[in-house]
């Protein structure tokens, strides 16, 4: 007899339907799984056999063939254990035909219990999009299933519970009815801890308001890392759509905390400078998201930027430009979203004291040039805001006056982001850093004086086309923070100041 059961497969954070077809026929006993299964899927044969035996069921003494359709797409993971078992039981007549469209996913333990699997949120979202009558998932994944309370997601602990549900003897609980743990608010240090540094604080606020990439350059101990670590505290809250995307990526990577439905905090990823290019972009035989994608809708902090390998740094360029990471393998390519705010910190030279007002630099001009040369021009061009972090003064450190805290800065950032969302809604974007090139003229109106200033800067500073676009976007953000509809001369002037480090250090080094 033949039966089919709906399930799903994953490619990146996208989901595609998989039909698990089971055929049980009278022939020499064997158990075959076809349809481009990987090693984990092939091992389902042993897990299904043992689970059936330990649950008091007899595995058919016949020829069992399971096909995972579409057969030309590679299937990965242990998520097909449950639909394979149910498909075999339907083929033997132990179960009636399933309700049309009901989907199942889940890994089996040898005693018949269901183990959690990665990527459940993407599967539930796809089932909901297809308007299926429901989906059965492991109870350990119930929190993810509860993200869409308007869709029937059933949570089961074991095969026995699933079978009783399918036989109509009992009804599995809905995931939305089970207790869900809200992600605790991430403890984030406050900007009030940053003493002095008015220029760097202002640059961080502008970067957060427009989603711009930020480069902090200064001597050791000037507060570069301190400022970067406090950026999440001034970023606006995740929208529901952003929360769904962020949670999907962490679910696929297996990093979603147990019992948490949706991530509410913006990610902050700070990989060590020894990370490989694959560690940043993602990789593996079954490509998993890397640090860039795990920072999606949040901050990717690269401390000691020149210490990263050249391959890792160059791997950043495409995601920073296109807001996505494409991983190509022989079997195809997978794309992960990567809308990140890249924040980099570095010293001006190997010893760290080039240009320091009090401490002498011990580096040779050649050593300085070689050190700065590790950061390529194209990558530097993509770091929208470049600011020098001056050494902290004693008076600032000794002062008992409290600096402005993150809450006040966050209010201004949120107000600026709201303006941007309204303005950029027709273009499908939400922040100034991602204004489409064709929309710059419309969304960045200049006063005549500002236009003259921008023209002068472009000609005298020999700016590239990319630098021009980014300077205009930064000025747009500065104008939004000031509540100005048009970009005026002060906004252009401040934006130009944030694009000067390349001329001071790289061109002159």
Secondary structure, DSSP 8 states (H G I E B T S, - for coil): -EEEEEEEEEETTEEEEEEEEEEEESSS-EEEEESSB-HHHHTHHHHHHHHHHHTT----SSEEEEEEESTTS-B-SSTTHHHHHHHHHHHHTSS----TT-EE--EE-TTSBEE--TTHHHHHHHHHHTT-S-EEEEGGGHHHHTT-TTS-EEEESBHHHHHHHHTTSS---BGGGS--B---------GGG--S-HHHHHHHHHHHHHT--EEEEE-TTSSHHHHHHTGGGGS----HHHHHHHHHHHHHTT-S-TTB-S--S--EE---TT--HHHHHEETTTTEE-HHHHTTTSEEEEESGGGS-HHHHHHHHHHHHHSEEEEEETTEEEEEE---EEEEEE-SSSSS-TT-SSS-----HHHHHHHHTTS-HHHHHT--EEEEE----HHHHH--S----HHHHHHHHHHHHHHHHHHHGGGT--SGGG--GGGHHHHS-B-HHHHHHHHHHHHHHT--HHHHHHHHHHHHHHHHHTT-SSB-HHHHHHHHHTT-HIIIIITT-
